[in-house]
Amino acid sequence: MPDYKKMYLTLFRATEQAINTLIEAQRACEELYISEPETELQVVPLPDRTKEENKQLAEEVRLHKKVQTFLRSRVRRNVCF
């Protein structure tokens, strides 16, 4: 008869190791991300867009910057979603 306890513990340990490896990789990537200088986004108006469309695009860029700043602050504090 198979030793189910041994099988369970073997699988449990391997799963825990895999999760820890993923967490370490995520933290390393977060450190790489926050150590890079902030990217400056700039809206370049195109002739085929109206002034209103350019204003809307500029607003989207401002919103993106706010979200990026928020996410960076969460990463710095190691807050998970």
URHUWO-V918990 format. One line per field, one symbol per residue. ss: DSSP state (H for helix, E for strand, L for the rest). phi: phi as a letter, one per 30 degrees, with the letter a starting at -180 (. if undefined). psi: psi as a letter, one per 30 degrees, with the letter a starting at -180 (. if undefined). Layout:
ss=???
phi=???
psi=???
This chain:
ss=LLLHHHHHHHHHHHHHHHHHHHHHHHHHHHHHHHHLLLLLLLLLLLLLLLHHHHHHHHHHHHHHHHHHHHHHHHHHLLLLL
phi=.ddddddddddddddddddddddddddddddddddddddccbdcdcddcdeddddddddddddeddddddddddddchccc
psi=kkjeeeeeeeeeeeeeeeeeeeeeeeeeeeeeeffklkkjkkkjkkfgkleeeeeeeeeeeeeeeeeeeeeeeeeeghkl.
